[in-house]
Amino acid sequence: MVLFEPLQLGSIQIPNRFAVPAMVTRLSGDDGFVNDGIIERYRRFAEGGAGLIVVEASSIHGGKSGPLLKISDDEFIPGMAALADACHTAGEGKVFLQIIHFLKVARSGWRQKVSDLSVEELELLPDLFADAAVRAMEAGLDGVELHMAHAYTLSSMLSRMNRRRDHYGRTIENRLRLPSMVMQRVKDRVGDFPVGVRFLADESIRRGYSADDASLFAIRFAELGAAYISLSVGGKFEDAVQREGQPLYPYTGYSGDRCMPGDSYPDAANIWLVKIIRDGLRAAGHTTPVLGAGKIGTVELAEKVLGGAAPAESTAESAAGPAPAGPDSASCDIVGMARGLLADPYLPRKAMNGHRDEVVQCIYCNVCKSLDESFKTVVCYLWPKGAIQAPRPQETRAGPAWGDEQELVTKVGPGEVRLRWSKPEHGEASGYDVLRSVDGGDYAVITSCTRTRHLDDMALRNQSLRYRVVPYDRSGFRGQSSNVVEVELDEVAL
Ligand SMILES: Cc1cc2nc3c(=O)[nH]c(=O)nc-3n(C[C@H](O)[C@H](O)[C@H](O)COP(=O)(O)O)c2cc1C
């Protein structure tokens, strides 16, 4: 499988194409130092086998930021070194640090814009980024990723909303000027230490840019020697929802939904944009690897977007397009799974060892996103109650098992089916997959949940439905299926 093949990123090689894209954990204190919780979070990603681990956005300047890692001073190097060391000891994956510059936001809703900054202030940024990259290198990390995505300073420079009237605004060359200076300065200071870049494939706001601009950005960063190009979508201040007394959070509007597409979005929701940009890059003669992300949560789908042969059971035909014929039909070269690997950091290892059925599958409920928004420790809804880290897979397994009783019952209403089940009698269930078959077709997981009930409101009238529930333990090991319940949906008046 392409997914399990190594890939060269500049001067280093990653052992496979699974990537943990940067994901703020809110585990650090306001002081910005690496602590034990942070190390444990990333140790699990490394143990789990991801080929590339991008450590969460870390600030390159001293600005107030709440719980966010910092790399703005040499005093942060020892913590980063401990983090790098823990990951390198635990696995083969390479560890990059995402470095970020952001502007001020206030609880009143006011926010500083790039048009408020003087040229002198802007021109401090290349050295701030370069100093941070040198610290990351000294800490023994394997590379840095320049954060030019979402609502932050460099993204706002690239944005079509950058209306500066000087040589840093409006035209695409001007919008690229500062980000290019940053990339150039960092490269000049770190030699062949790999420098990746993350920017938006599409801003997902009115009058924002889309893949045409992003394709030109990609060509520029490839020319400047980016080790890889990581593409995200949305996450902007322009459409963020103002909440009384709270600073703007750039993931509350439509562009925020597009950044972290929830359960109502199709799988691989953003990959078509990534493909346009990667194709443009290849047509311009650049081989720079491209990382795509956005609701790519299964091995089957990951392999498909990488251009490998799509296994027959893949369910993401609509978003990822028809089965590709060869490597050039790839949409990306590295698969970013943020929430998927938060739910189960051991997914890559389970997949490599042929235990795909033991994966705790992300359901894109976005509880993690809400926690990030309120500066609370980011955990996964599917982890055992109260856990602040993903559980490690257990060596011995006895999956949860039901007793002899009929455990699953349903109640049918107009256009909805309510399901309830009892807890398994043997073993402890950490969660439950709810499976449904429509009109005699194959069963598909419609949700995973930790509660013992589910409301299916995605049923159409006149459908013949069958349901069953499969419990899993804290390692994702599936136990015995429940009884099957058949339901005929009532005629609903139109
Ligand atoms: C809790 C949380 C924190 C995130 N923090 C960052 C971040 O620090 N930097 C970044 O570039 N993206 C961040 N993202 C976006 C992810 O990297 C990723 O692009 C997005 O979640 C879509 O990928 P997914 O569908 O695999 O989750 C964050 C996402 C989540 C859910």
Ligand as a Chemical Component Dictionary entry (heavy atoms), coordinates in Angstrom:
data_LIG
# 
_chem_comp.id                   LIG 
_chem_comp.type                 NON-POLYMER 
_chem_comp.pdbx_formal_charge   0 
_chem_comp.three_letter_code    LIG 
# 
loop_
_chem_comp_atom.comp_id 
_chem_comp_atom.atom_id 
_chem_comp_atom.alt_atom_id 
_chem_comp_atom.type_symbol 
_chem_comp_atom.charge 
_chem_comp_atom.model_Cartn_x 
_chem_comp_atom.model_Cartn_y 
_chem_comp_atom.model_Cartn_z 
_chem_comp_atom.pdbx_ordinal 
LIG C1  C1  C 0 -8.633  20.417 18.501 1  
LIG C2  C2  C 0 -7.991  20.854 17.224 2  
LIG C3  C3  C 0 -6.874  21.677 17.258 3  
LIG C4  C4  C 0 -6.253  22.086 16.062 4  
LIG N1  N1  N 0 -5.121  22.839 16.121 5  
LIG C5  C5  C 0 -4.459  23.164 14.975 6  
LIG C6  C6  C 0 -3.194  23.815 15.006 7  
LIG O1  O1  O 0 -2.608  24.061 16.062 8  
LIG N2  N2  N 0 -2.638  24.146 13.817 9  
LIG C7  C7  C 0 -3.208  23.832 12.616 10 
LIG O2  O2  O 0 -2.652  24.143 11.566 11 
LIG N3  N3  N 0 -4.391  23.170 12.563 12 
LIG C8  C8  C 0 -5.016  22.816 13.703 13 
LIG N4  N4  N 0 -6.169  22.081 13.649 14 
LIG C9  C9  C 0 -6.700  21.637 12.330 15 
LIG C10 C10 C 0 -6.191  20.216 12.000 16 
LIG O3  O3  O 0 -4.791  20.197 11.840 17 
LIG C11 C11 C 0 -6.821  19.659 10.718 18 
LIG O4  O4  O 0 -6.438  20.422 9.621  19 
LIG C12 C12 C 0 -8.355  19.594 10.772 20 
LIG O5  O5  O 0 -8.791  19.077 12.002 21 
LIG C13 C13 C 0 -8.918  18.723 9.640  22 
LIG O6  O6  O 0 -8.358  17.433 9.693  23 
LIG P1  P1  P 0 -9.189  16.163 10.279 24 
LIG O7  O7  O 0 -10.468 16.107 9.538  25 
LIG O8  O8  O 0 -8.303  14.979 10.008 26 
LIG O9  O9  O 0 -9.408  16.417 11.734 27 
LIG C14 C14 C 0 -6.793  21.669 14.825 28 
LIG C15 C15 C 0 -7.913  20.824 14.806 29 
LIG C16 C16 C 0 -8.506  20.412 15.975 30 
LIG C17 C17 C 0 -9.688  19.488 15.917 31 
# 
loop_
_chem_comp_bond.comp_id 
_chem_comp_bond.atom_id_1 
_chem_comp_bond.atom_id_2 
_chem_comp_bond.value_order 
_chem_comp_bond.pdbx_ordinal 
LIG C1  C2  SING 1  
LIG C2  C3  SING 2  
LIG C2  C16 DOUB 3  
LIG C3  C4  DOUB 4  
LIG C4  N1  SING 5  
LIG C4  C14 SING 6  
LIG N1  C5  DOUB 7  
LIG C5  C6  SING 8  
LIG C5  C8  SING 9  
LIG C6  O1  DOUB 10 
LIG C6  N2  SING 11 
LIG N2  C7  SING 12 
LIG C7  O2  DOUB 13 
LIG C7  N3  SING 14 
LIG N3  C8  DOUB 15 
LIG C8  N4  SING 16 
LIG N4  C9  SING 17 
LIG N4  C14 SING 18 
LIG C9  C10 SING 19 
LIG C10 O3  SING 20 
LIG C10 C11 SING 21 
LIG C11 O4  SING 22 
LIG C11 C12 SING 23 
LIG C12 O5  SING 24 
LIG C12 C13 SING 25 
LIG C13 O6  SING 26 
LIG O6  P1  SING 27 
LIG P1  O7  DOUB 28 
LIG P1  O8  SING 29 
LIG P1  O9  SING 30 
LIG C14 C15 DOUB 31 
LIG C15 C16 SING 32 
LIG C16 C17 SING 33 
# 
